[in-house]
Amino acid sequence: MKNSVLLWFQYDLRIRDNAAFAAALESGCTVIPVFIWDQESLGSWEIGSASQVFLHGSLLSLKRSLEEHGLPLVLRTGRCEAELELLLKETKAERVYWNRRYEPALVKRDSEIKRSLREGGVIAESFNSSLLVEPWEVTTQQGRPFQVFTPFWNRAKSVLKKEPLEVDLRSLRRPESSPESVPLDKLGLLPDHPWGGKVAAQWEPGEGAGERALADFLQHGLEEYEQARDIPSRTGTSRLSPYLRWGLIGPRQIWQAVEATGMADGQGAQVFLKEIGWREFAYHVLYHFPHTPGAPLREKYENFPWIQDSDTLESWKGGQTGYPIVDAGMRQLWEEGWMHNRVRMVVGSFLVKHLLHSWVDGARWFWDCLVDADLASNTLGWQWAGGCGADAAPYFRVFNPMTQGKKFDPQGAYVRRYVPELANLPAKYIHEPWEASEGVLAESGVRLGENYPHPIIDHKKGRERALAAFEKVKG
């Protein structure tokens, strides 16, 4: 199969607006699509359980889509560099094309692969299908990477690449035969874990599903996004994060679709596109500061006096803190592989500041439980909560769980859904059941300390303890 190109899919599991795919078609070569399952090269951030389930469904969808165009998807397991070398020998392909990744371990791996392939006479090229602007394309006036979102976004908006790429399949050259492929089930992406059923009940993976989710949001959610996005009981967010994370839809497609609505200048659209900007910022920071998934960007926080208490950590993970909005969020995470963004901030603040647990513990738990677990966004979000990262929340901002609940879930609809023990409490007490009288509690079927816990820590004491700890390192 001389004059062939290996089209190496990574986290870009779509056909449309796929830069590597477009380049493969333009090359005039026979296209051989490949996906390699290689956890070993990911270092300490192997893909988590919930994400693996979503990945399985996404690969199944991609496989079917490619087959509709006469392209078998070759699946392999093992180290990417070794499997690519084998495939090059088996197919006699002369090119390898893929879309760039920006996670530190993958930057290192893919750079080494590109260098090795080129030294061996193979044409190896990588492309951008993940971002509107490459991390190195915007800098401060001093030529440094940005650490604050607003100036980053103001600069980035002047150089964004907003137009999706056309993937013209009319020029597709199909292989006469395909290399050996392992069955999808043999990748072992469906763990012996309830995630399989949970994810299937909540999510439809695949490129087409991502496009439908975008269309539905633009039709029903964009105009009210600014207000609705903070109400966890409503479907007020786009819920596009898993589709972006796995490249089932790209930011260029989203931007173009928003502009096509005719509402791009509206407040809802502007706030939504700013959220796309935060994703771009997250990748900018991760690329330039590759140590941040496990260490604070702000060095003064390296010796922060964390309290590593496994019991409190497990209570937080299991949604048993005694703070209803926190517990609702943690249970939503466990049941759906996803959590509303407003609640992510609340539970993050609670773990780091009320419980003085390291933000890394939270990042690790989210990483295993989220179908949209994205190293850049996960890291930026948790360092924001911890006050130790780029554009982070100031150390003295300690979310009050009761105030957050009353403001964004005033009738307790969100809490009632995920914390059914409290479902019969009057709205007045739904976010602080300890304030209800014994009679109200009994009438509502709530037995504090029995079927619902007392608060794991007093809010005032937790806040004061956090402020004292941060005061020691704020410098």
C-alpha positions as CSV (number, residue, x, y, z in Angstrom):
1,M,0.0,0.0,0.0
2,K,2.6,2.5,-1.1
3,N,1.5,6.1,-1.3
4,S,-0.5,5.6,1.9
5,V,-1.0,7.7,5.0
6,L,-1.7,6.5,8.5
7,L,-4.3,8.8,9.9
8,W,-3.7,8.5,13.6
9,F,-6.7,9.4,15.7
10,Q,-6.1,10.5,19.3
11,Y,-8.6,12.7,21.0
12,D,-10.2,13.9,17.8
13,L,-12.8,11.2,17.1
14,R,-14.7,12.9,14.4
15,I,-14.7,13.2,10.6
16,R,-15.8,16.8,10.1
17,D,-13.5,19.7,10.8
18,N,-10.6,17.3,11.3
19,A,-7.4,18.9,10.1
20,A,-5.3,15.8,9.9
21,F,-8.1,14.0,8.0
22,A,-8.3,17.0,5.6
23,A,-4.6,17.0,5.0
24,A,-4.6,13.2,4.4
25,L,-7.2,13.6,1.7
26,E,-5.4,16.6,0.1
27,S,-2.2,14.4,0.0
28,G,-3.9,12.2,-2.6
29,C,-2.7,9.1,-0.6
30,T,-4.7,6.1,0.4
31,V,-6.0,6.7,3.9
32,I,-5.6,4.2,6.7
33,P,-7.3,5.3,9.9
34,V,-5.7,4.1,13.2
35,F,-6.5,4.4,16.9
36,I,-4.0,3.1,19.5
37,W,-5.0,2.5,23.1
38,D,-1.9,3.4,25.1
39,Q,-2.4,4.1,28.7
40,E,1.3,3.7,29.6
41,S,2.4,6.8,27.7
42,L,0.0,9.0,29.7
43,G,2.2,8.9,32.8
44,S,0.3,9.5,36.1
45,W,-2.8,10.8,34.3
46,E,-4.1,7.6,32.7
47,I,-7.7,8.0,31.4
48,G,-10.2,7.5,34.2
49,S,-13.0,4.9,34.5
50,A,-15.9,7.1,33.4
51,S,-14.0,8.6,30.5
52,Q,-13.1,5.2,29.3
53,V,-16.7,4.3,29.0
54,F,-17.4,7.4,27.0
55,L,-14.4,6.8,24.9
56,H,-15.6,3.2,24.1
57,G,-18.9,4.6,22.8
58,S,-17.1,7.3,20.8
59,L,-14.8,4.9,19.1
60,L,-17.8,2.7,18.2
61,S,-19.5,5.7,16.6
62,L,-16.3,6.7,14.8
63,K,-15.8,3.1,13.6
64,R,-19.3,3.0,12.1
65,S,-19.0,6.4,10.5
66,L,-15.7,5.5,8.8
67,E,-17.1,2.1,7.7
68,E,-19.9,4.0,6.0
69,H,-17.3,5.6,3.8
70,G,-15.4,2.3,3.2
71,L,-12.7,2.9,5.7
72,P,-12.1,0.3,8.4
73,L,-10.7,1.7,11.6
74,V,-7.6,-0.2,12.7
75,L,-7.5,-0.6,16.5
76,R,-4.3,-1.5,18.3
77,T,-3.1,-1.7,21.9
78,G,0.4,-1.0,23.1
79,R,3.0,1.8,23.0
80,C,2.1,4.2,20.2
81,E,5.6,4.4,18.8
82,A,5.9,0.7,18.5
83,E,2.5,0.2,17.0
84,L,3.0,2.9,14.4
85,E,6.3,1.3,13.4
86,L,4.6,-2.0,13.0
87,L,1.8,-0.5,10.9
88,L,4.3,1.3,8.7
89,K,6.0,-2.0,8.0
90,E,2.7,-3.8,7.4
91,T,1.2,-1.2,5.1
92,K,4.4,0.3,3.6
93,A,2.8,3.7,4.3
94,E,5.0,6.7,3.7
95,R,3.2,9.2,5.9
96,V,1.7,9.6,9.4
97,Y,-0.7,12.4,10.1
98,W,-2.3,13.3,13.4
99,N,-3.8,16.2,15.4
100,R,-1.7,17.7,18.1
101,R,-2.2,17.2,21.8
102,Y,-1.0,19.6,24.5
103,E,-0.9,17.5,27.6
104,P,2.7,17.3,28.9
105,A,3.2,13.6,28.5
106,L,1.7,13.6,25.0
107,V,3.7,16.6,23.9
108,K,6.9,14.7,24.8
109,R,5.7,11.4,23.3
110,D,4.5,12.9,20.0
111,S,7.6,15.0,19.6
112,E,9.8,12.0,20.0
113,I,7.6,10.0,17.6
114,K,7.7,12.8,15.0
115,R,11.5,13.1,15.2
116,S,12.0,9.3,15.0
117,L,9.6,8.9,12.0
118,R,11.3,11.7,10.1
119,E,14.7,10.3,10.8
120,G,13.5,7.1,9.3
121,G,12.3,8.8,6.1
122,V,8.6,9.0,7.0
123,I,6.7,12.2,6.4
124,A,5.2,12.9,9.8
125,E,3.0,15.9,10.3
126,S,0.7,17.1,13.2
127,F,-2.2,19.6,12.9
128,N,-4.5,21.6,15.1
129,S,-8.1,20.5,15.4
130,S,-8.5,21.1,19.2
131,L,-8.1,24.8,19.7
132,L,-9.0,28.2,18.2
133,V,-5.5,29.4,18.9
134,E,-2.3,27.5,19.5
135,P,-0.8,28.1,23.0
136,W,2.3,29.7,21.5
137,E,0.5,32.1,19.2
138,V,-0.4,34.6,21.9
139,T,2.0,36.2,24.4
140,T,2.2,39.2,26.7
141,Q,4.0,42.3,25.5
142,Q,7.0,40.9,27.2
143,G,6.8,37.7,25.1
144,R,5.7,35.6,28.0
145,P,2.7,33.3,28.4
146,F,-0.4,34.7,30.0
147,Q,-1.5,33.9,33.5
148,V,-4.7,36.0,33.6
149,F,-7.7,35.2,31.5
150,T,-9.0,38.6,30.4
151,P,-5.8,40.0,28.7
152,F,-5.2,36.5,27.2
153,W,-8.7,36.4,25.7
154,N,-8.5,40.0,24.5
155,R,-5.2,39.2,22.7
156,A,-6.4,35.7,21.5
157,K,-9.6,37.0,19.9
158,S,-7.6,39.0,17.3
159,V,-5.9,35.8,16.0
160,L,-8.6,33.1,16.4
161,K,-9.0,30.6,13.6
162,K,-12.8,30.3,13.6
163,E,-13.6,28.6,10.3
164,P,-14.1,24.8,10.4
165,L,-12.0,22.9,7.9
166,E,-13.8,21.1,5.1
167,V,-13.1,17.4,4.9
168,D,-14.0,16.6,1.3
169,L,-14.6,12.8,1.2
170,R,-15.1,12.9,-2.5
171,S,-11.4,12.7,-2.9
172,L,-11.0,9.8,-0.5
173,R,-8.8,6.9,-1.6
174,R,-9.7,3.7,0.2
175,P,-7.2,0.9,1.0
176,E,-7.7,-2.4,-0.9
177,S,-7.0,-4.2,2.3
178,S,-6.7,-3.3,5.9
179,P,-4.1,-4.2,8.6
180,E,-5.1,-6.5,11.4
181,S,-7.2,-4.8,14.0
182,V,-8.2,-5.9,17.5
183,P,-11.9,-5.9,18.4
184,L,-13.1,-2.8,20.2
185,D,-14.1,-4.9,23.3
186,K,-10.5,-6.1,23.6
187,L,-9.3,-2.6,24.4
188,G,-10.8,-3.1,27.9
189,L,-12.5,0.3,28.0
190,L,-15.6,-1.0,29.8
191,P,-14.4,-1.6,33.4
192,D,-15.9,-4.0,35.9
193,H,-17.7,-1.0,37.4
194,P,-21.2,0.5,37.4
195,W,-19.9,3.4,35.1
196,G,-21.0,1.4,32.0
197,G,-24.7,1.6,32.8
198,K,-24.5,5.1,34.3
199,V,-22.8,6.7,31.4
200,A,-25.1,5.0,28.9
201,A,-28.1,6.3,30.7
202,Q,-26.9,9.9,30.6
203,W,-24.9,10.3,27.5
204,E,-24.9,9.4,23.8
205,P,-21.3,9.4,22.6
206,G,-20.4,10.1,19.0
207,E,-19.9,12.9,16.5
208,G,-23.5,13.0,15.5
209,A,-24.6,13.1,19.1
210,G,-22.3,16.1,19.7
211,E,-23.7,17.9,16.8
212,R,-27.2,17.3,18.0
213,A,-26.3,18.5,21.5
214,L,-24.9,21.7,20.0
215,A,-28.0,22.3,17.8
216,D,-30.3,21.7,20.8
217,F,-28.4,24.1,23.0
218,L,-28.3,26.8,20.4
219,Q,-32.1,26.5,19.8
220,H,-33.2,26.2,23.4
221,G,-30.4,27.4,25.7
222,L,-28.2,30.0,24.1
223,E,-30.4,33.1,24.5
224,E,-30.9,32.5,28.3
225,Y,-27.4,31.1,28.9
226,E,-26.1,34.0,31.0
227,Q,-28.8,33.4,33.7
228,A,-29.6,29.7,33.2
229,R,-26.1,28.4,33.4
230,D,-25.9,29.0,37.2
231,I,-29.1,27.1,38.0
232,P,-28.1,23.4,38.6
233,S,-31.7,22.1,38.5
234,R,-32.1,23.4,35.0
235,T,-30.4,22.2,31.7
236,G,-29.0,25.6,31.4
237,T,-25.4,24.7,30.4
238,S,-24.5,23.4,26.9
239,R,-23.4,19.9,28.2
240,L,-20.9,19.9,25.3
241,S,-17.9,19.3,27.5
242,P,-17.6,15.6,26.9
243,Y,-17.9,16.1,23.1
244,L,-15.2,18.7,23.2
245,R,-13.0,16.6,25.4
246,W,-13.0,13.7,23.0
247,G,-13.0,15.8,19.8
248,L,-16.5,14.7,18.7
249,I,-17.0,18.3,17.9
250,G,-14.5,21.1,17.7
251,P,-14.4,24.7,18.9
252,R,-14.4,26.1,15.4
253,Q,-17.6,24.3,14.6
254,I,-19.2,25.7,17.8
255,W,-18.1,29.2,17.0
256,Q,-19.4,29.1,13.5
257,A,-22.7,27.6,14.7
258,V,-23.1,30.4,17.2
259,E,-22.5,33.0,14.6
260,A,-25.0,31.3,12.3
261,T,-27.8,31.8,14.8
262,G,-27.9,35.5,14.3
263,M,-27.6,35.9,18.1
264,A,-23.8,36.0,18.4
265,D,-23.8,39.6,19.7
266,G,-26.4,38.8,22.4
267,Q,-25.4,38.5,26.0
268,G,-26.0,34.8,26.2
269,A,-23.9,34.1,23.2
270,Q,-21.1,36.3,24.4
271,V,-21.0,34.7,27.8
272,F,-21.0,31.2,26.2
273,L,-18.2,32.1,23.8
274,K,-16.2,33.4,26.7
275,E,-16.5,29.9,28.3
276,I,-15.0,28.5,25.1
277,G,-12.3,31.1,25.7
278,W,-11.6,29.7,29.2
279,R,-11.0,26.3,27.6
280,E,-8.4,27.9,25.3
281,F,-6.8,29.6,28.3
282,A,-6.7,26.3,30.2
283,Y,-4.7,24.8,27.3
284,H,-2.5,27.8,27.1
285,V,-1.6,27.5,30.8
286,L,-1.1,23.7,30.7
287,Y,1.2,23.9,27.7
288,H,3.4,26.7,29.1
289,F,3.4,25.4,32.7
290,P,3.4,21.6,32.3
291,H,4.1,20.9,36.0
292,T,0.7,22.3,37.0
293,P,-1.4,19.1,37.0
294,G,0.4,18.0,40.2
295,A,2.0,21.2,41.6
296,P,0.7,24.8,42.1
297,L,1.5,27.4,39.5
298,R,2.2,29.8,42.3
299,E,5.2,28.4,44.0
300,K,4.5,29.9,47.4
301,Y,1.7,27.4,47.8
302,E,3.9,24.4,47.5
303,N,4.3,24.1,51.3
304,F,0.7,24.8,52.1
305,P,-0.4,23.1,55.4
306,W,-2.9,20.7,54.1
307,I,-4.8,18.4,56.4
308,Q,-4.8,14.9,54.8
309,D,-7.6,13.1,56.5
310,S,-8.8,10.1,54.6
311,D,-12.2,10.0,56.5
312,T,-13.2,13.5,55.5
313,L,-12.0,12.9,51.9
314,E,-14.2,9.8,51.7
315,S,-17.2,11.7,53.1
316,W,-16.7,14.4,50.5
317,K,-16.4,11.8,47.7
318,G,-19.5,10.0,48.8
319,G,-21.6,13.1,49.2
320,Q,-21.9,12.7,53.0
321,T,-20.6,16.1,54.2
322,G,-23.8,17.3,55.8
323,Y,-24.0,20.3,53.4
324,P,-26.8,19.5,51.0
325,I,-25.5,21.4,47.9
326,V,-22.1,19.8,48.3
327,D,-23.6,16.4,48.7
328,A,-25.9,16.8,45.8
329,G,-23.0,17.7,43.5
330,M,-20.9,14.8,44.6
331,R,-23.7,12.4,44.1
332,Q,-24.5,13.8,40.7
333,L,-20.9,13.2,39.8
334,W,-21.1,9.6,40.9
335,E,-24.4,8.9,39.2
336,E,-23.8,10.7,35.9
337,G,-20.1,11.1,35.4
338,W,-20.7,14.9,35.2
339,M,-21.4,17.8,37.5
340,H,-23.0,21.2,37.0
341,N,-20.3,23.8,36.7
342,R,-21.5,26.1,39.4
343,V,-21.6,23.2,41.8
344,R,-18.1,22.1,40.7
345,M,-16.9,25.5,42.1
346,V,-18.8,25.0,45.4
347,V,-17.6,21.4,46.0
348,G,-14.1,22.4,45.0
349,S,-14.0,25.3,47.4
350,F,-15.5,23.2,50.2
351,L,-12.8,20.5,49.8
352,V,-9.9,22.9,49.6
353,K,-11.0,25.5,52.1
354,H,-13.4,24.0,54.5
355,L,-11.7,20.7,54.8
356,L,-8.1,21.9,53.9
357,H,-7.6,18.9,51.6
358,S,-5.2,19.4,48.7
359,W,-6.7,20.4,45.4
360,V,-4.8,17.5,43.9
361,D,-7.0,15.0,45.7
362,G,-10.1,16.7,44.2
363,A,-8.5,16.8,40.8
364,R,-7.8,13.1,41.0
365,W,-11.3,12.2,42.0
366,F,-12.8,14.3,39.2
367,W,-10.4,12.8,36.8
368,D,-11.7,9.3,37.5
369,C,-15.4,10.2,37.7
370,L,-15.9,12.7,34.9
371,V,-16.8,11.7,31.3
372,D,-15.4,15.2,30.3
373,A,-12.1,14.8,32.4
374,D,-9.8,17.1,30.5
375,L,-6.4,17.7,32.0
376,A,-6.2,21.3,31.0
377,S,-9.6,22.3,32.3
378,N,-9.5,20.0,35.3
379,T,-6.2,21.5,36.4
380,L,-7.2,25.1,35.8
381,G,-10.4,24.6,37.7
382,W,-8.9,23.0,40.7
383,Q,-6.0,25.4,41.0
384,W,-8.6,28.2,40.7
385,A,-10.5,26.7,43.7
386,G,-7.2,26.3,45.6
387,G,-6.2,29.9,44.9
388,C,-2.8,28.7,43.7
389,G,-3.1,28.8,39.9
390,A,-3.6,31.2,36.9
391,D,-6.3,33.8,37.5
392,A,-7.2,31.9,40.7
393,A,-9.9,32.8,43.2
394,P,-8.3,35.0,45.9
395,Y,-7.5,33.0,49.1
396,F,-10.1,34.9,51.1
397,R,-13.0,33.8,48.8
398,V,-14.5,30.9,50.7
399,F,-17.9,29.8,49.2
400,N,-20.6,29.6,51.7
401,P,-22.5,26.4,50.8
402,M,-25.8,27.6,52.3
403,T,-25.7,30.9,50.5
404,Q,-24.8,29.3,47.2
405,G,-27.6,26.8,47.6
406,K,-30.2,29.4,48.5
407,K,-29.1,31.7,45.6
408,F,-28.9,29.1,42.8
409,D,-31.2,26.4,44.1
410,P,-33.8,28.4,46.1
411,Q,-36.5,25.8,46.1
412,G,-34.1,22.9,46.6
413,A,-35.0,21.1,43.3
414,Y,-31.4,20.1,42.7
415,V,-30.8,18.9,46.3
416,R,-34.1,17.0,46.3
417,R,-33.1,15.2,43.2
418,Y,-29.7,14.0,44.4
419,V,-30.2,13.9,48.1
420,P,-33.6,12.2,48.4
421,E,-33.3,11.9,52.2
422,L,-34.0,15.6,52.3
423,A,-36.7,15.6,49.6
424,N,-39.6,16.4,52.0
425,L,-38.0,19.3,53.9
426,P,-39.5,22.7,53.4
427,A,-37.4,25.0,51.1
428,K,-36.6,27.2,54.0
429,Y,-34.5,24.4,55.5
430,I,-33.4,22.4,52.5
431,H,-29.9,24.0,52.5
432,E,-29.4,24.0,56.3
433,P,-31.5,21.1,57.7
434,W,-29.8,21.5,61.1
435,E,-31.8,24.8,61.5
436,A,-35.2,23.0,61.3
437,S,-37.0,22.1,64.5
438,E,-37.2,18.5,65.7
439,G,-40.9,18.5,64.6
440,V,-40.1,19.7,61.1
441,L,-37.3,17.1,60.8
442,A,-39.5,14.3,62.0
443,E,-42.4,15.3,59.7
444,S,-40.0,15.4,56.8
445,G,-38.4,12.0,57.7
446,V,-35.0,13.5,58.3
447,R,-33.0,12.0,61.2
448,L,-29.7,14.0,61.4
449,G,-26.9,11.8,62.3
450,E,-28.8,8.7,61.1
451,N,-30.2,9.0,57.6
452,Y,-28.4,12.2,56.8
453,P,-25.1,13.4,58.5
454,H,-24.5,16.4,60.7
455,P,-22.2,18.9,59.0
456,I,-18.7,17.5,58.8
457,I,-17.3,20.8,59.9
458,D,-18.9,24.0,61.2
459,H,-18.9,26.6,58.3
460,K,-17.6,29.5,60.4
461,K,-14.8,27.4,62.0
462,G,-13.9,25.9,58.6
463,R,-13.7,29.4,57.0
464,E,-11.6,30.8,59.9
465,R,-9.2,27.8,59.7
466,A,-8.8,28.2,56.0
467,L,-8.1,31.9,56.2
468,A,-5.5,31.3,58.9
469,A,-3.8,28.7,56.8
470,F,-3.8,30.8,53.7
471,E,-2.6,33.8,55.7
472,K,0.6,31.9,56.5
473,V,1.6,31.5,52.8
474,K,-0.1,34.4,51.0
475,G,3.2,36.3,51.0
